[in-house]
Amino acid sequence: MENSPRKGFLGEWDKLSPKMKIAAVILLILPIFMYPPSVFIYLGYAVYLTLRDRRK
């Protein structure tokens, strides 16, 4: 079986270099410490991206 490339966020994550992955994790976690309700913003955006990718 051939592995098809992942779609959405995980597909973009696979394309990042190791240094960029570290920077991305920091940029994702930092707002949660600064403003805890931002978790809901992240979750809403993840749901939106998932629905958008399924429609295509």
URURJO-V647534 format. One record per helix or strand. SS is the DSSP state (h for helix, s for strand). FROM is the first residue (numbers start at 1). LEN is the number of residues. If there is no record, write none. Layout:
# URURJO-V647534
ss:SS from:FROM len:LEN
ss:SS from:FROM len:LEN
This chain:
# URURJO-V647534
ss:h from:8 len:8
ss:h from:18 len:17
ss:h from:38 len:18
